[in-house]
């Protein structure tokens, strides 16, 4: 039986598509896992979303919108940037993305993905936000999560949005963590 090295943590409130906090290190057999409690990631359905890109192509028959070139999405304090973003939406009773009444099914981002919310940041090569399952997956040769001087590095970040629970996988290597002792809050 093989065990994958991973980092487990709870994401902070509005990093809509990753994050960090106080740590508790747990080791097992031949692998290392790290666990932490954080405030929980939630998507905000009540705040407006601003999207910018070099090009937008809406394909209503295929129920998708394709944003290419310097894509930037801002909602509240959360920012997502990527080279490309494809939004797949559900259409019921003639709903379209241009009318604003289509529900999003999933969002695929690629080409240098950057997420930030306040002091927290995450980077990777590609990502998938599944609205139905309330999950985010960020992948890359090097997925980096940071908050101030605290840095977590792996190759795949899996987030359960409704609980904020997350796992950072090492994909055959080891998860790397750098913690700044000065970042601990004074009681």
N, C-alpha and C positions, 0 to 999 in steps of 0.2 A: 504494500500500500504506500503510495507516495503522498506527501503532504506539500501543498503549495505555500511558499512564503507569502505572507500577506499582512497588510496593515488594516485594522478595523478602526473606524472613528465615526463620530456623529458630526454632520456638517452644520455650519452656521446658517442662520435664518434665510437670507435672500440670495445666496449664491446659486442662482437658478440653473445653472447647467454646469460646486465643489468647495472644500474648506477644511478648518483645523482647530485645536485647543490643548487641554492638559492630557498627559499620556499615562498609560499603565502598560508596562511591557510584559508579555506572556511568551514563554518559550515552550516548544514541544519537540519531540523526537529529533528529527534532523532538519527541522525548519524553524523559522522565526516568525512570530505574528505580533503585531502591536495593536492595542485596543485603546480607544479614547472616547470620552463622552463630550459631545458638542451640542449646540442648541437646536439643530434640526433644519434641514433644507425644505423650503416650501415654495411652490410657485404662487405668484400673486395674480389672481384672476380679476382683481379690481383696479389694477394700475394700467395705464396706457403703455403700449409697446411702440417704440420708434425703431424702424429698420431702414438702414441705408446700404446701398450696394452700387457697383458700377452698372449692373444690368439686372433686370427682372424679367423672367419669362413665366407667364401663367398658363398652365395647361389644364383648363377646367375638365376636359374629357378624361384626363388621367388623374384628376383630383390632386394636383401638385403645383407648387410655385417654386421656381428655381432662381435663387439669388446668386450672382457670381461677381467676383472681384471686390475686394476690400469690404466684405460684409461686416456691418456693425449693428448689433441689436442692443437696445437699452430699455430696461424696465426698472423703474425705481433706482436703487443703488447698484443694480446688477448690470454688467456689460458682457456681451459675448461678441468676439471677433473671430472671423475665419475667412479663408479664401472663397469658400463656397458653402451654401446652405440650401438644402431642399426641404420644403415643408410639405408633408403629405397630409391631406385633410379628408374628413368624412363629409359627404354631401348627402343630406336628407331633404326631401321635398324641394329640390331645386336650389338648395343653398350653394353659394359660390364664395370663393375666397375674396373676391373683389367687393362683395356686398357686406362682408364682415360677419356673416352668419354661419360659416362653416367651422365645425369643430376640428381641431388639430389632432391627428392620429399619432404622427411621429415627426421628428426633425432630425435630419442627417447633416452634420457639418464636417468639413474636411479642409485640408491645406492650411496647417498651422492654426490650431484652435487655441484661443485665449479667453479665459473666463475670469472676471473679477467682481468682488463685492466688498467694499470697504478695504481693509488691509489684507484680505484673502485673495489669492490668485491660484489658478490652475491652468496648465498648458498641456497640449498633446497634439498628435497628428490628425486625429479624427474623433468624431463623437456621434452618439445616437441618444436622442431624448425620446422615450416611448411614453406618450401621455396616457395611453390606456393602462399600461402596467405601472405607471408612475416611477420609471427608472431612467437613470442616466448612465451611459457607459462612455468613458473617455479612454482612447487607446493611443499608443505610440511607442516608438523605440525608447522614449524617455518621457513619462508622464510626471510632471512636477507640480506639487501642491506646496504653497507657501503662505505663511502669515508672519509678517515681519522677518525676523532672522530664523524662524523655524521652517525647515524644508523637509518634505517627504518626496521620495523618488521611487517610481515603479514603472510598470508598462501598461497597466490597465486599472482604471478606477471604476468601480461599480457603486452606484448610489441608489438607495430606495428613497425617493423624494418625500413620501408621506411621513416617514419616520426620521429621515436624516441619517440613517445608518448607512455606512459606506465601507468598502473594502478596497485596498490598494494591493494589487497583485504584482509579483516580481517576474513572472513568466520565465521560469527556469533559472533565474539569477537570485538575487537577494534584494529585498526592499531596503532602501537606504534612508536614514533619518538623521537630521542635524537639528539639535535643540539648543536654543539659547536660554541658559538659566535665568537671565535677566528678564525674560518674557513672562515668568510666573508672577501672578498678581500677589501683592503684599496683603496679608490679612490684618 
